Amino acid sequence: MAVLRFPEGFYWGSGTSAHQVEGGNRHNDWWAFEQQGRIRDGEVAGEAADWWHRYAADLTLAAELGQNAHKLSVEWSRIEKEPGVWDEGVIEHYRQMLSVMRNLGIAPFVVLHHFTNPLWLDATGCWENPDTPRRFAAFARLAAERFGDLVEAWITINEPMLLAAFGYVLGYWPPERSSWAAGLRAAANLMRAHRLAYAAIKDVLPAASVGVAVNSTVFELSSRSSFLERLLVAPADWMANQWFLDRIRSQLDFIGLQYYSRTTVRQLFFGDPAGGPLGDDLPVSDLGWAIYPQGLHDVCRRTWHRYRLPMHVTENGIADHADLQRKLFLHDHLRCLHEAIAGGADVRGYFHWSLVDNFEWREGFSPRFGLIEVDYATQARTVRDSARYYATVCRGNAIEVPEPGPPGLP
């Protein structure tokens, strides 16, 4: 076997987001959305994975599995339940959470916005309201002041273009708007929010590392592609992967890339948003998303050549309830990531999605992304076999691949 080593000091981790794992988040727009029966099978996040109370045990498992970093979000609606009123008990709880990470040797990558919005903000028009970026920047400043001594890196907004698309263009997520004009207003305000939050964090912490996490994909032509679809590949790629970053590149210290699958133009413009990228002839996840490791190499190389900024793969994972595909998924994606790094791409970390099973937004609890299985009836944890494989990678800072055979042999 050949050993492919990653750069010294590489971050190996996993991720969670507040609403998806904490439980008890009753002050945001997703909670209200769930009460209206909008989630598959009528589910609600409820206590989720009870991370609010069990985070220390889960993080201890992560450390035992060799992880040295973790991407998490702090819940805006918990910290600021009413406009301008900060909940000191919640702030202290998050400080304890971050301190546990530090004591375990886990570097916290903190996300300030992961899809959820306070109910009071939702009532003002949320991301269509031009005042929302200012309010978000005030929250970012507060976070920098209260958590800055414990945070390794800041991610202002998680997948802003996905939020604009699913919430404001397709109407699949709250606030269920179905308008291109609304989507463009939301995207513009999300861009302004990042800029203002970046400035606010830097004002408090001049040496802070601040970035954004973007949903990244590669566009492929399907076997059913029309002439129009072929014409749309380049503009689709620009709109999905470059439009947002192009406008904030001077307010970025790094880029977080979140890659799950390839996409076709047909899926982008005509597909069901719940269906995910088309599989065609590729193996697929439990959600029907095509497993396409080469895409991770491609988005890393392309992003590096366009922006020349350090990168982290801040999400990459698979819905795999039976844990039959995750080990190979990890191996093949990390092999392609190593190839991108060897080719010059400055990638400094990999965060698998997710540490524990979670509430997967409108798809509810059935998709299982966790390295650690959660029995929601008892909250019992079981470390999956794929997590143990990932632990060998994290501890060794390397993956093993078969040696190439002699010429002419398979």
N, C-alpha and C positions, 0 to 999 in steps of 0.2 A: 504494500500500500504506500502511496505517496502522501506526504503530509503538507497541507497548504496552511501556512501560518498567516495570521492577521497582524496588523501593525501593533507595536508595543503600546500599551495604554488604551487599547480598544475597549469601548463600552459594550458589555453584554447584558441585556436586560429583557424586560417584558413590560407590558402596560396594563393599566386599568383606567377607567374614567368614573368620576364621582357618581353620577346617576345610575350607571350601569352596575355598580357593585356595592355602593355604600348602604343603600336602604334608607327609608325614612325621609327622602327628599320630597317634601310636599308643597314647596313654595315656588316651583318652576312650571314653565309652560308644558313640559312633557307630562308631568303629573296630571295636569288638567286634561290633557289630550287623552291620557290613558283612562280617565274616569268616564270619558265619552264612548268607550268601547272601540277605540280606533286600532287597538293592537290585535294581532293574530290570536285567535281563540279567546279573545276577551281578557287577556292577561294584563296585569299591572305590575310595575316594578316592585312595589311593596317593600319588603325587606331585602330584596335582591340577594346578594351574597353576604349580607350583614357585615360588610367590610368596615363599617363605622366602628364596630366593636371588635372585629376579628383581624384587623389589619396587621397587628404585631405578629400573630401566629403565621399569617400568610407570608409576610415579609421575611420572617425567619426561615420559612421553607424556601423562599427565593434565594436567600443567602446560602443556605445549605446546598442548593442546586447550582452554586457557582456564579450567580448573577451579581454584578457589581453596579448596576444602574436600574432605575425604574422610572417609567413615564406615568404620571398620574395627573389628574385635574383637581383643582379646588373648586368647590361649588359656589358660584357667585350668589345664588339665591339663598344659600345657608348663611353666608357671611354678611350679606346685605338684604335682609328680609324686607326692609322698608327703605325708601330712598334716603341715602346719607346716614343711615343708622347701622353701625358695625356691631356684630355680635361677638363680644370679647370671649365668651365661652367657646364658640366655634373656632375662632382664631387660635386660641390656645390648644384646642384639640388638633388642629392641623399642624401646629408647631410640634406637638408631641409626635405626630405621625412622621414628620420630616426628621425629627431627632432620632426616632427609632431607626429610620433608614440609614442615617449617618453613622449611628452606633454599630450597625450591622455591616458597614462598609459598602452601602448602596448609595450611589449618587442620584439625587432627585432631579428629574427633568419635569418641571411644573408647567402644566397647561392652564391658562386662565379662562379659556372658553372652549368647552367641548359640547357644543350643540344646544345646551339648555340655557334658558333665560329666566330671570326672576319674573314672577307674575306681575309685579308692578311695572316692569319694563314692557312686558307683553301688552299691557293695557294702553301703552302710549304709542303703539305701532311698531315697537321693537326695531328691527333693522331697516325698516323703511323710514324711520324717524331720523332726521339729520342731527338730532341732539344725542342719539345713542352713542356715537363714538366718544364724545366728551365724558359721558357717564362711565363708559368702559375704561377710559384712561384713568379716571379717578379710582376705580377698583384696582387697576394695575398698579397705581402708585401705592395704594394701601398695602397690596400684596408684597411689593418690593420692600416697603418699610418694615413690615412685620415678619416676613419670611426670608428676606434676602440673605441673611447670614447662614442659612441652611440649604439654599438652592444652588445646584450645579449649573443649570441652564433654564431659560424661560422660553416657553412656546406661547405666544400671545393667543392664537386662534387655531383650533383644530379643523382642518379641511373646510376653509371658508367657502370655496366654490361649490362643494357638495351641499353645504347648508343653504346657500343661495338657490341652488338648483332644486333640491328636494323640498325646501320649505316655501319658495316663492315662485318658481317657474312651473314645477310639476304638481305642487300641492299635495305631496305624499307625506310630508312631515308638517308639524305646526310651523307657521300659522295657517297652513293649507291655502295659500294663495296660488293662483294659476295664471300668472301673467309674466311675460317677458319683461315688461316695464318694471314690475315689482322686483323681479330678480336682478335687474340691472341696478336699481336703487339700493337693494340690499348689498350687492357685491361692492358698489362704490362706498357705502358706509362701512362695510367690513374692512376695506382697504384703508380708509381713513382711521378706523379704530385701531388697526395695527400700527399705523404711523404714530398716532398719539400715544398709544400704550408703550411703544418702543421708546419714545422720547421721555415718557414719565418714568419708566424703569431706569433709563440711563441717567436721568436727573438725580435719582436716589442712589443708584449703584453704577457709577461710570464704567466700571470694569466688567459689568454683567455681560453674559453671553445671551443674546436675545434673537429668536428666530420665529418661524411659522412652520406649521406642519400641513403639507398639501397632499391631497389625493392625487396619485400619479398613475398613469396608465399608458399602455402602448396601443395604438389603433391598428387593427388588422382588417383586411378585406375578407369577408366571409365567402363561402362557396356560392352564396346567393347574391353577391354584390352586384348592384346595377351600375350603369355608367355614372349616374348622379352620385352614388355613394363613393365611387372612385374619385370624383372631383372634390368631394367634401372631406377627404382624409386630412389634408394639410390644414384647412381652417378649423376642423374639429380638434386636431392636436393643439393648435395654437390657443383655442378658446379654453380647452380643458386643462392644459398643462403649463401654459406660459403667460396668459393674459394677466393673471393676478400677480405672479412673481415679477413680471416685467415692470410693474408699477410700484413695487415696494423694494426693489433690489438695493437701493441705497440705505434702507432701514432694515438690513438683515446682517446678522453676524454668522448665521448658518441657516441651512434649509433642512427641514424634516421631510423626508420622502415616505409616503405611505402607499405601499404597493400590494395589491392582492391578485390582480388578474389583468389580462388583456381585454380590450373592448373593441367592438366593431362599430362602424358608423351607423349601421342599422339599429344597433342596440341603443346608441346615444340618442338618436333622433326619433326612433319609432318603437323602442322596446318598453316593456313594463319595468318601472324602476325597482320593483320588488324582485325581479327575475335575475338581476346581476348579469355580468358579461356572459355572452354565449359560449358554450363549450365546443361546438362543432365536433372535431374528431379528437379532442383532448380529454384526458380524465378530468373529472369535475369534483368539487366539494359537495357537502350536504346541501348547500344553497344553490348548486348548479353552476358555480363559478368555475371557469376554465383554469386548470393548473398549468401555468406557463412561466417557469422559472427564468427563462431567457429575458423576459420582460423586466425583471429587476436589474439585470445587467444593463439593459438598454436605457432605462430611466436614469440610472446613476451616471452612466457615461454622457448621455445627452444633457442632463442638468449641469454636470461639471463643465462641459465644453461651453455652455451658454452663459453660465453665471460665475464660474470660478470662485465659488464659496464652499467652505467646509460643509459636509452633509452628514446626517444621521438617518438611517432607516428607522423611522420612529413607529411604524406599524408594518407588519407583514405576518399573515397567519391564515389559518384554514378552519372552516367549520367541519369538524370531523368527530361526530358523536362516539363512534366506536374506536377512535384512535388508530385506525388502520393505515392512514395516509400521512399523518403529520410528521413522522420521522423522516420519510423520504422527501416530503415537502421541505422540511428544514434543510436537509442535506443538499438537495438540488438548488435551492435558492441561495444558500450560503456559498456553494461552489460558484454560482454565477456572480454573486457579490464579490467574492475574492478575485474573480477574473476582471471585474470592473476596477477594483483597487489596483491590481497588478498593471492594468492599462493606464493608470494615472489618476483615476477619480479619487478625490480626497474624502473618503467616507470614514467616519470616526466611531461609529457605533451602530448596533443592531438591536432593536427592541421587538421581540416577538409579541404578537397579539393573540391571546392575552395571558396574564398570569393565572387567573381563575376564570371559570365559566361566568358569564354575565348576562344581563338583560340586553338583548341585541335589538334595541329600538323597536321599530314597528313589527319586526319578526318575533319579538318576545323571547322566551327562554329556550325554545327548541334548538337554535343553533349553538353548538358547543365549540367555542374557540379556545378554551382554557388549557394550559399546560397542566393545571390542577383541576380535577373534576370536582364539582359541587353537587351534593345531594340537597336540593332545595327544601325537601321535607324535614331534614335533620340538620342541615348546614355542615354535614361531615365532608371532609376533604380527602381526596385520593390522588396521589401523585401519579400521573399517567406515564407509561413507558417512554413516550416521546419526550417528556420532560427530563427523564434520566439520560436520554441520548443528548439532549441539548446541554445538560450539565457537563458532559464530557467535553463538549465544544467550548463552553464558557471557561472551564478550568484549564483547558489546554491551549486556549486562544488559537485553535486550529481545527481543521476538519481533515479526515482521511478520505482519499479517493483512490480507486484502483489504478495501478500502474498501467500505462498504455501497453498493449500487446505488440508482438513483433509485426512488421508489415505483412499484410495479407491475411492476418488473423482477426476475427471479430473481437 
